[in-house]
Amino acid sequence: MSRGVRALSVLALPWLLALAAPAAGQPPKREDPVTSEQKKRLTKRYTDNSAAYQAYLKGRYYWNKRATEWLKKGAEYFRQAIDIDPNYAAAYAGLSDSYTLLVVREAIPPAEGFAKAKAAAVRALEIDERFAQAHASLGHAMLHNWEWDDGERELKRAVELNPGYPSAHHWYSEHLTAMGRCDESIAELKLAGELDPLSLIISADLGRAFYYARQYDQVVKQEARTLEMDFAFEGDDRSFHVLNAVSPAFTCALPMSAYLVDRVEQHLG
């Protein structure tokens, strides 16, 4: 499958669905919870070096793919950004996030990975103590290392400093789920999804949160939305193809079967 088809499936579909939705059915707009100062911090590049910034963006690109090989590649780019600009706080936060997920993927030992993840986040905070992304990174590493109280404190600090940072809400929801506070977890994930409506991992984890809350009807609906965001379809009068299947678990699921039947019927008219 070409990259263009994948990009179309991920980026265009949510916007087309939004345009097709009836205006009367749309929820009222919320007041923007992000202050002007927080918006400045959200868009701050944290480096004046273009090469370091480009390396950081590449790191985030690969980190967002989530697979082990791409997490390792993302970490390489974050280290490259740090080599270019040793005071680049965002690159340290990205490196921390990489180590945490590499432990989750069982690609590196927990003791080694969490130590490196926390050290990178702490270095970012030494550069800028008010950097919400670094607090979130530190809290996320602590969460997966079962440092519940310290992890929650860091994640809540990240939300306080920058309520517009989607990952802070996403990772705080993981803590809330672990504590059995499922309704609060769902609320945090919904907010994260509003802040980053194209995030597949946030959408998928919202389905997981519904599962833990035993809201099984919502699980089916949410995972179907996640599938819509990550699939592309091609066909002609004689054939119909599904491109870019996200995982065998999804493609074998009943919601996926029902979704495909609907799409085939639409395709055949």
TAPEKA-V652233 format. One record per residue. PSI is psi in whole degrees, -180 to 180 (none if undefined). OMEGA is omega as a letter, one per 20 degrees, with the letter a starting at -180 (NA if undefined). D_CENTER is the distance of its C-alpha to the mean C-alpha in whole Angstrom. Layout:
BEGIN
psi->PSI omega->OMEGA d_center->D_CENTER
psi->PSI omega->OMEGA d_center->D_CENTER
END
This chain:
BEGIN
psi->138 omega->a d_center->23
psi->156 omega->r d_center->23
psi->-31 omega->a d_center->20
psi->-41 omega->r d_center->21
psi->-44 omega->r d_center->21
psi->-45 omega->a d_center->18
psi->-40 omega->r d_center->17
psi->-43 omega->a d_center->19
psi->-38 omega->a d_center->17
psi->-42 omega->a d_center->14
psi->-39 omega->a d_center->15
psi->-39 omega->a d_center->18
psi->-47 omega->a d_center->18
psi->-36 omega->a d_center->16
psi->-39 omega->r d_center->18
psi->-41 omega->r d_center->21
psi->-40 omega->r d_center->21
psi->-40 omega->r d_center->20
psi->-33 omega->a d_center->24
psi->-19 omega->a d_center->25
psi->139 omega->r d_center->25
psi->139 omega->a d_center->28
psi->-35 omega->a d_center->28
psi->-24 omega->a d_center->30
psi->-3 omega->a d_center->27
psi->141 omega->a d_center->24
psi->153 omega->r d_center->23
psi->148 omega->a d_center->25
psi->139 omega->r d_center->23
psi->155 omega->r d_center->22
psi->142 omega->a d_center->23
psi->117 omega->a d_center->21
psi->-5 omega->a d_center->20
psi->124 omega->r d_center->19
psi->166 omega->r d_center->23
psi->-37 omega->r d_center->24
psi->-41 omega->r d_center->24
psi->-35 omega->r d_center->20
psi->-38 omega->r d_center->19
psi->-41 omega->r d_center->21
psi->-32 omega->r d_center->19
psi->-38 omega->a d_center->16
psi->0 omega->r d_center->18
psi->136 omega->a d_center->20
psi->-22 omega->r d_center->20
psi->10 omega->r d_center->21
psi->147 omega->r d_center->23
psi->1 omega->a d_center->26
psi->117 omega->a d_center->26
psi->-40 omega->a d_center->25
psi->-40 omega->r d_center->25
psi->-41 omega->r d_center->23
psi->-43 omega->r d_center->20
psi->-40 omega->r d_center->20
psi->-41 omega->r d_center->20
psi->-45 omega->a d_center->17
psi->-40 omega->r d_center->15
psi->-39 omega->r d_center->16
psi->-45 omega->r d_center->14
psi->-37 omega->r d_center->11
psi->-50 omega->a d_center->11
psi->-37 omega->r d_center->12
psi->-39 omega->a d_center->10
psi->-16 omega->r d_center->7
psi->-25 omega->r d_center->9
psi->-22 omega->r d_center->9
psi->153 omega->a d_center->13
psi->-48 omega->a d_center->15
psi->-35 omega->a d_center->17
psi->-33 omega->r d_center->15
psi->-41 omega->r d_center->13
psi->-40 omega->r d_center->17
psi->-40 omega->r d_center->17
psi->-43 omega->r d_center->15
psi->-37 omega->r d_center->17
psi->-42 omega->r d_center->20
psi->-37 omega->r d_center->19
psi->-42 omega->r d_center->18
psi->-37 omega->r d_center->21
psi->-42 omega->r d_center->23
psi->-39 omega->r d_center->21
psi->-38 omega->r d_center->23
psi->-37 omega->a d_center->26
psi->-43 omega->a d_center->27
psi->95 omega->a d_center->26
psi->-12 omega->r d_center->26
psi->25 omega->a d_center->25
psi->95 omega->a d_center->22
psi->-41 omega->a d_center->20
psi->-35 omega->r d_center->16
psi->-37 omega->r d_center->17
psi->-40 omega->r d_center->18
psi->-41 omega->r d_center->15
psi->-40 omega->r d_center->13
psi->-41 omega->r d_center->16
psi->-46 omega->r d_center->15
psi->-37 omega->r d_center->11
psi->-47 omega->a d_center->13
psi->-41 omega->a d_center->16
psi->-47 omega->a d_center->14
psi->-28 omega->r d_center->12
psi->-34 omega->r d_center->15
psi->-45 omega->r d_center->17
psi->-37 omega->r d_center->15
psi->3 omega->r d_center->15
psi->33 omega->r d_center->19
psi->-21 omega->r d_center->20
psi->155 omega->a d_center->21
psi->142 omega->a d_center->23
psi->-46 omega->a d_center->22
psi->-44 omega->r d_center->24
psi->-48 omega->a d_center->24
psi->-46 omega->a d_center->20
psi->-34 omega->r d_center->20
psi->-43 omega->r d_center->23
psi->-39 omega->r d_center->21
psi->-46 omega->a d_center->18
psi->-37 omega->r d_center->20
psi->-41 omega->r d_center->22
psi->-42 omega->r d_center->20
psi->-41 omega->r d_center->18
psi->-40 omega->r d_center->22
psi->-40 omega->r d_center->23
psi->-40 omega->a d_center->20
psi->-28 omega->r d_center->22
psi->-33 omega->r d_center->25
psi->-41 omega->a d_center->25
psi->102 omega->a d_center->23
psi->-21 omega->a d_center->23
psi->16 omega->a d_center->22
psi->104 omega->a d_center->19
psi->-39 omega->a d_center->16
psi->-38 omega->a d_center->13
psi->-39 omega->r d_center->16
psi->-41 omega->r d_center->16
psi->-42 omega->r d_center->13
psi->-44 omega->r d_center->13
psi->-44 omega->r d_center->16
psi->-37 omega->r d_center->15
psi->-43 omega->r d_center->13
psi->-44 omega->r d_center->15
psi->-39 omega->r d_center->18
psi->-50 omega->a d_center->16
psi->-16 omega->r d_center->16
psi->10 omega->r d_center->20
psi->31 omega->r d_center->21
psi->74 omega->a d_center->22
psi->-53 omega->a d_center->21
psi->-48 omega->a d_center->23
psi->-38 omega->r d_center->22
psi->-44 omega->r d_center->18
psi->-42 omega->r d_center->19
psi->-45 omega->a d_center->21
psi->-41 omega->a d_center->18
psi->-40 omega->r d_center->15
psi->-34 omega->r d_center->18
psi->-39 omega->r d_center->19
psi->-44 omega->r d_center->16
psi->-38 omega->r d_center->15
psi->-44 omega->a d_center->19
psi->-35 omega->a d_center->19
psi->86 omega->r d_center->16
psi->-7 omega->r d_center->15
psi->6 omega->a d_center->13
psi->109 omega->a d_center->11
psi->-41 omega->a d_center->7
psi->-30 omega->r d_center->6
psi->-45 omega->r d_center->10
psi->-41 omega->r d_center->10
psi->-51 omega->a d_center->7
psi->-32 omega->r d_center->9
psi->-34 omega->r d_center->12
psi->-34 omega->r d_center->12
psi->-41 omega->r d_center->12
psi->-44 omega->a d_center->15
psi->-39 omega->r d_center->17
psi->-44 omega->r d_center->17
psi->-30 omega->r d_center->18
psi->1 omega->r d_center->21
psi->13 omega->a d_center->21
psi->68 omega->a d_center->21
psi->-40 omega->a d_center->19
psi->-41 omega->r d_center->20
psi->-37 omega->r d_center->18
psi->-45 omega->r d_center->15
psi->-42 omega->r d_center->15
psi->-42 omega->r d_center->16
psi->-40 omega->a d_center->13
psi->-36 omega->r d_center->10
psi->-41 omega->r d_center->12
psi->-43 omega->r d_center->12
psi->-40 omega->r d_center->9
psi->-33 omega->r d_center->9
psi->-37 omega->a d_center->12
psi->-31 omega->r d_center->11
psi->78 omega->a d_center->8
psi->-13 omega->a d_center->10
psi->6 omega->a d_center->9
psi->116 omega->r d_center->5
psi->-40 omega->a d_center->7
psi->-37 omega->r d_center->5
psi->-43 omega->r d_center->5
psi->-44 omega->r d_center->8
psi->-41 omega->a d_center->9
psi->-26 omega->r d_center->9
psi->-39 omega->r d_center->11
psi->-40 omega->r d_center->13
psi->-39 omega->r d_center->14
psi->-40 omega->r d_center->14
psi->-37 omega->r d_center->17
psi->-47 omega->a d_center->19
psi->-29 omega->r d_center->19
psi->1 omega->r d_center->21
psi->29 omega->r d_center->23
psi->72 omega->a d_center->22
psi->-32 omega->r d_center->22
psi->-35 omega->r d_center->23
psi->-29 omega->r d_center->20
psi->-49 omega->a d_center->18
psi->-46 omega->a d_center->20
psi->-43 omega->a d_center->19
psi->-43 omega->a d_center->15
psi->-30 omega->r d_center->15
psi->-39 omega->r d_center->17
psi->-40 omega->r d_center->15
psi->-41 omega->r d_center->12
psi->-42 omega->r d_center->15
psi->-36 omega->a d_center->16
psi->-23 omega->a d_center->13
psi->12 omega->a d_center->14
psi->146 omega->r d_center->18
psi->149 omega->a d_center->20
psi->139 omega->r d_center->24
psi->150 omega->r d_center->27
psi->169 omega->r d_center->31
psi->-159 omega->a d_center->34
psi->-19 omega->a d_center->37
psi->-11 omega->a d_center->38
psi->160 omega->a d_center->34
psi->126 omega->a d_center->30
psi->141 omega->r d_center->28
psi->125 omega->a d_center->24
psi->147 omega->r d_center->22
psi->54 omega->r d_center->19
psi->131 omega->a d_center->18
psi->-33 omega->r d_center->15
psi->152 omega->r d_center->17
psi->-34 omega->a d_center->21
psi->-40 omega->r d_center->20
psi->-44 omega->a d_center->18
psi->-23 omega->r d_center->21
psi->-5 omega->a d_center->24
psi->152 omega->r d_center->23
psi->-41 omega->r d_center->25
psi->-37 omega->r d_center->23
psi->-41 omega->r d_center->22
psi->-46 omega->r d_center->26
psi->-40 omega->a d_center->26
psi->-43 omega->a d_center->24
psi->-41 omega->r d_center->26
psi->-45 omega->r d_center->29
psi->-43 omega->a d_center->28
psi->-38 omega->r d_center->27
psi->-43 omega->r d_center->30
psi->-40 omega->r d_center->33
psi->-41 omega->a d_center->31
psi->-38 omega->a d_center->32
psi->-12 omega->r d_center->35
psi->none omega->NA d_center->36
END
